Amino acid sequence: MTLIKLPEPDQGVIARRDVIVKDLERLVGADVIISDEDGRRAYDTDALTAYTRMPLAVALPRSTDEVATILAYCRDNGIKVVARGAGTSLCGGALPAEDAIVISVSKMSRVLEIDYANRTARVEAGITNLAISGAVAKDGFFYAPDPSSQLACTLAGNLAMNSGGAHCLKYGVTTNNVLGLKIVLMTGEVVEIGGAHLDSEGYDLLGLVVGSEGQFGIVTEATVRILRCAEGARPMLLGFGSSEAAGRCVSAIIASGIIPVAIEFMDKPAIHVCESFAKAGYPLDVEALLIVEVEGSEAEITALLNRIAEIARPYRPETILVSSGADQSAKIWKGRKAAFGAIGRISDYYCMDGTIPLGRLPEVLVAIARICATHGLKVANIFHAGDGNLHPLILYDANDAAQAIRAEEAGAEILKLCVEVGGCLTGEHGVGIEKRDLMTVQFSETDLALQMRIKTVFDPEWLLNPAKVFPLEAPRPLAA
Amino acid sequence: MTLIKLPEPDQGVIARRDVIVKDLERLVGADVIISDEDGRRAYDTDALTAYTRMPLAVALPRSTDEVATILAYCRDNGIKVVARGAGTSLCGGALPAEDAIVISVSKMSRVLEIDYANRTARVEAGITNLAISGAVAKDGFFYAPDPSSQLACTLAGNLAMNSGGAHCLKYGVTTNNVLGLKIVLMTGEVVEIGGAHLDSEGYDLLGLVVGSEGQFGIVTEATVRILRCAEGARPMLLGFGSSEAAGRCVSAIIASGIIPVAIEFMDKPAIHVCESFAKAGYPLDVEALLIVEVEGSEAEITALLNRIAEIARPYRPETILVSSGADQSAKIWKGRKAAFGAIGRISDYYCMDGTIPLGRLPEVLVAIARICATHGLKVANIFHAGDGNLHPLILYDANDAAQAIRAEEAGAEILKLCVEVGGCLTGEHGVGIEKRDLMTVQFSETDLALQMRIKTVFDPEWLLNPAKVFPLEAPRPLAA
């Protein structure tokens, strides 16, 4: 995949590498800075592995103060910075640059405070997503957003990309579950935004910063909402003779007013791969499968699942299977959560991430199939159907350069389609380098200019996470 | 109340009034512009009636195009603009200025599109809050945020202030219920933000604009979420021997993980006034009353109310009364929703609006009583307890200038207290002129400078809604 252009690095900065490394070691300690080639190579890509760049150096700060010291130094010396969590970005959001320092917050992973009376937890941003729930699970609480990479990905990355997950249909995405942030600006100034209360004061900088993809500063701490675990939860499987029927069934469930915890969609290729991996009991003869999970008391769960089965009936489900207990539920979710990995074992894939108005789901599924067929490629669909967040996986052979380019072209067409039907370019994976050049499809010149002027407010010299999010050709607004 | 300073108007602009009015009449038609004194007087204040200013002229545009034409003209001629919905702002957010044009969107009140499959409605911003629910009620849907002024207040004002309401405990505030906006910038450019899908693309400009108090542009259209009405809902009354016990009970309900639709709090003075107005059956001998509403099926409602009664038991409720049916429920809510009006019949009052972390509620209630007593003033407390959004009403005599100033002083102390315990200055009423000078209590110089630089991105000449939100002394950043 070579469609995306990356800018030429600043050779002047690269020539000063030794001095810069020495300065940083003096400022924050040699153990915080990685400068040898092997050490840096571990940070040369993220989960969009087709693109790699060796960073100038890597910093692993242990405190907000150290982050502030490094950023102030970089600003004073005109050095670019790439913020990094666990490097699980699927859009190249954490791709380094040869003239940039990578600052990873992965060593800042402590739980600082748990407050059940206010239902909040204050944590360092390098904590993994799952570790937040882990810290409160014994008391029956959890942190809601659950990206598939939750075992590895950090809250810092979730904040940068406004990550979602299967269960966000009911509980919302990251921005709906964060109450406060501590962010270090490029000047080294530390700003606290929001706090342990609902509604943020002043402009909604909290909302603005969540999803800003490392363009505004480096978040080092966050206060997140924790929620009480439901009494119980149970998934059901609904298998259909066509993707269109499954799509119409999703719309009908949502239009009925029921809000399940999750409605996940898999088409036949995805079902087969996931079943062979997880032995979840997925039906193999259907064209499309929905996993619908509801929660509550036993009585509520039963009533809701019965009602959903009723709603599904006009779409002629070939399978209706309610999980028989905790074991089966775990297997059903294991298959879904491991889907990307399972598909990765049989083929290279390019994972798309667009959202659409839910009512357009059936026609969009048909169009995705057509687009991929036109490019001579197979596609597996597996995504959060309930909130209209699509993840078509375009299958291709990475050793075949022509095929790789066709995969990128098909992907771009799919995302343009999402915008055309009234949706958007990215649901939860972010823009990064991947969708940077598609931003002009979504946004007018006025829109983009406005966003870039806001970027300039936070980062007047455009040193933070360079060459991401905005088309390279768009004129950078100058600082005031 | 004269504590808040307003800037001297620009006499040069006032001198050009006749020319400006003629220009505007030529551009958008004479029937859109109000220029006579009687007509303008109807717009000289909002619900913070202690402050009045006669506007230069008033425009009542009928379309986005007309709004754009007026804004472009004002920008080209350096004329300030105050956006207005229904003028129900409690913080002076819509207070005019003698050198500013008021642009009210109240004539733009059409429902443009209702889409049940996507559960959205597209409306003009001048529609009243209640009219949105009215448009979809026949099909069993509603628009969730429900400020007490919902009969009169416009969505435009709700968007400006990020309004909440009694039922926002479960459904969130305005920002959680809006998916897309059309906003006219000061240049006359029209920008569309978000759309009929979850998660906004690019930076979260949608979140940024909601709650920006008319500082960024004029919103003319919005796509809002509509929700399916619950099967049923029922309130219960819980009366306690002290405000502290009631406060502790609220914390216990929330900490249990139950999310009622609403938990409203009234202290004794509020109970008596509201009961004499609404004959709702509120107990008159208790010190504090909670209205707790839950919704769902009959069985769910009964189970939840029983569980809440159990949770309340350690706080020794003197009254536990479950509504017997629709009539009684309506009366119970009528008392609460009419509270401000009912109190206004017996005294002038200054309505505060702060939020606190819920766990601090009991001690904050004690401190509010102490602050008001110190200033020799009575206070009635009536507010959204479930989400920690307080509305103490400080009672005073507006004809007694010294008392009026003491009321403002007590109010400022209460808001500082909210910030001190980790809360914030405003829950849903906004900053406007009222809390402008308290912003330095909440925000550091760095915070404020950042917010003001963002304001400059949208409105480089600072023509929109002047002298609101930011302390007058804070240096205005120049445009790039």
HADDOCK unambig.tbl for C-alpha pairs under 7 A between the chains (distance, minus, plus):
assign (segid A and resid 116 and name CA) (segid B and resid 255 and name CA) 6.39 0.50 0.50
assign (segid A and resid 117 and name CA) (segid B and resid 251 and name CA) 6.35 0.50 0.50
assign (segid A and resid 117 and name CA) (segid B and resid 255 and name CA) 5.38 0.50 0.50
assign (segid A and resid 117 and name CA) (segid B and resid 359 and name CA) 5.21 0.50 0.50
assign (segid A and resid 118 and name CA) (segid B and resid 357 and name CA) 6.19 0.50 0.50
assign (segid A and resid 118 and name CA) (segid B and resid 358 and name CA) 5.62 0.50 0.50
assign (segid A and resid 118 and name CA) (segid B and resid 359 and name CA) 5.42 0.50 0.50
assign (segid A and resid 119 and name CA) (segid B and resid 255 and name CA) 6.87 0.50 0.50
assign (segid A and resid 191 and name CA) (segid B and resid 447 and name CA) 6.43 0.50 0.50
assign (segid A and resid 195 and name CA) (segid B and resid 422 and name CA) 6.69 0.50 0.50
assign (segid A and resid 196 and name CA) (segid B and resid 357 and name CA) 5.81 0.50 0.50
assign (segid A and resid 196 and name CA) (segid B and resid 422 and name CA) 6.56 0.50 0.50
assign (segid A and resid 197 and name CA) (segid B and resid 355 and name CA) 6.94 0.50 0.50
assign (segid A and resid 197 and name CA) (segid B and resid 356 and name CA) 5.96 0.50 0.50
assign (segid A and resid 197 and name CA) (segid B and resid 357 and name CA) 4.80 0.50 0.50
assign (segid A and resid 197 and name CA) (segid B and resid 423 and name CA) 5.75 0.50 0.50
assign (segid A and resid 198 and name CA) (segid B and resid 387 and name CA) 6.83 0.50 0.50
assign (segid A and resid 199 and name CA) (segid B and resid 427 and name CA) 6.42 0.50 0.50
assign (segid A and resid 201 and name CA) (segid B and resid 424 and name CA) 6.11 0.50 0.50
assign (segid A and resid 201 and name CA) (segid B and resid 425 and name CA) 6.81 0.50 0.50
assign (segid A and resid 201 and name CA) (segid B and resid 426 and name CA) 6.54 0.50 0.50
assign (segid A and resid 203 and name CA) (segid B and resid 208 and name CA) 6.11 0.50 0.50
assign (segid A and resid 203 and name CA) (segid B and resid 211 and name CA) 6.54 0.50 0.50
assign (segid A and resid 203 and name CA) (segid B and resid 212 and name CA) 5.78 0.50 0.50
assign (segid A and resid 203 and name CA) (segid B and resid 451 and name CA) 6.80 0.50 0.50
assign (segid A and resid 204 and name CA) (segid B and resid 207 and name CA) 6.09 0.50 0.50
assign (segid A and resid 204 and name CA) (segid B and resid 208 and name CA) 4.95 0.50 0.50
assign (segid A and resid 205 and name CA) (segid B and resid 208 and name CA) 6.74 0.50 0.50
assign (segid A and resid 207 and name CA) (segid B and resid 204 and name CA) 6.11 0.50 0.50
assign (segid A and resid 207 and name CA) (segid B and resid 207 and name CA) 5.69 0.50 0.50
assign (segid A and resid 207 and name CA) (segid B and resid 208 and name CA) 6.77 0.50 0.50
assign (segid A and resid 208 and name CA) (segid B and resid 203 and name CA) 6.12 0.50 0.50
assign (segid A and resid 208 and name CA) (segid B and resid 204 and name CA) 4.98 0.50 0.50
assign (segid A and resid 208 and name CA) (segid B and resid 205 and name CA) 6.74 0.50 0.50
assign (segid A and resid 208 and name CA) (segid B and resid 207 and name CA) 6.77 0.50 0.50
assign (segid A and resid 208 and name CA) (segid B and resid 208 and name CA) 6.11 0.50 0.50
assign (segid A and resid 211 and name CA) (segid B and resid 203 and name CA) 6.55 0.50 0.50
assign (segid A and resid 212 and name CA) (segid B and resid 203 and name CA) 5.81 0.50 0.50
assign (segid A and resid 228 and name CA) (segid B and resid 257 and name CA) 4.99 0.50 0.50
assign (segid A and resid 251 and name CA) (segid B and resid 117 and name CA) 6.32 0.50 0.50
assign (segid A and resid 255 and name CA) (segid B and resid 116 and name CA) 6.34 0.50 0.50
assign (segid A and resid 255 and name CA) (segid B and resid 117 and name CA) 5.34 0.50 0.50
assign (segid A and resid 255 and name CA) (segid B and resid 119 and name CA) 6.84 0.50 0.50
assign (segid A and resid 257 and name CA) (segid B and resid 228 and name CA) 4.98 0.50 0.50
assign (segid A and resid 355 and name CA) (segid B and resid 197 and name CA) 6.94 0.50 0.50
assign (segid A and resid 356 and name CA) (segid B and resid 197 and name CA) 5.97 0.50 0.50
assign (segid A and resid 357 and name CA) (segid B and resid 118 and name CA) 6.19 0.50 0.50
assign (segid A and resid 357 and name CA) (segid B and resid 196 and name CA) 5.81 0.50 0.50
assign (segid A and resid 357 and name CA) (segid B and resid 197 and name CA) 4.83 0.50 0.50
assign (segid A and resid 358 and name CA) (segid B and resid 118 and name CA) 5.63 0.50 0.50
assign (segid A and resid 359 and name CA) (segid B and resid 117 and name CA) 5.24 0.50 0.50
assign (segid A and resid 359 and name CA) (segid B and resid 118 and name CA) 5.46 0.50 0.50
assign (segid A and resid 387 and name CA) (segid B and resid 198 and name CA) 6.83 0.50 0.50
assign (segid A and resid 422 and name CA) (segid B and resid 195 and name CA) 6.70 0.50 0.50
assign (segid A and resid 422 and name CA) (segid B and resid 196 and name CA) 6.57 0.50 0.50
assign (segid A and resid 423 and name CA) (segid B and resid 197 and name CA) 5.77 0.50 0.50
assign (segid A and resid 424 and name CA) (segid B and resid 201 and name CA) 6.08 0.50 0.50
assign (segid A and resid 425 and name CA) (segid B and resid 201 and name CA) 6.80 0.50 0.50
assign (segid A and resid 426 and name CA) (segid B and resid 201 and name CA) 6.56 0.50 0.50
assign (segid A and resid 427 and name CA) (segid B and resid 199 and name CA) 6.42 0.50 0.50
assign (segid A and resid 447 and name CA) (segid B and resid 191 and name CA) 6.47 0.50 0.50
assign (segid A and resid 451 and name CA) (segid B and resid 203 and name CA) 6.79 0.50 0.50
assign (segid A and resid 453 and name CA) (segid B and resid 457 and name CA) 6.16 0.50 0.50
assign (segid A and resid 454 and name CA) (segid B and resid 454 and name CA) 6.25 0.50 0.50
assign (segid A and resid 454 and name CA) (segid B and resid 457 and name CA) 6.56 0.50 0.50
assign (segid A and resid 457 and name CA) (segid B and resid 453 and name CA) 6.17 0.50 0.50
assign (segid A and resid 457 and name CA) (segid B and resid 454 and name CA) 6.57 0.50 0.50
assign (segid A and resid 478 and name CA) (segid B and resid 480 and name CA) 6.45 0.50 0.50
assign (segid A and resid 479 and name CA) (segid B and resid 480 and name CA) 5.96 0.50 0.50
assign (segid A and resid 480 and name CA) (segid B and resid 478 and name CA) 6.49 0.50 0.50
assign (segid A and resid 480 and name CA) (segid B and resid 479 and name CA) 5.97 0.50 0.50
assign (segid A and resid 480 and name CA) (segid B and resid 480 and name CA) 4.03 0.50 0.50
